[in-house]
Amino acid sequence: MDDDGREFMQWIDVLAKGIIAGAAIGYLFSFTDMMAPGKAVALGGLAGCLASITFKNRQDDRKK
């Protein structure tokens, strides 16, 4: 696999992990009855996506 393909797969891996972790935390938050489970999972997934993008960018900056 070339460098572009490898970098793309790293982004997909990081995003998938962030979305899954965020959605899981959102679902656990829904047990507090402060928010509906569907809404909590969606917002958690979005937050996880944004957090994983930030994490990957900071990780890439440290390598340079």
Secondary structure as UniProt FT lines:
FT   HELIX           3..29
FT   HELIX           30..32
FT   HELIX           37..63
//
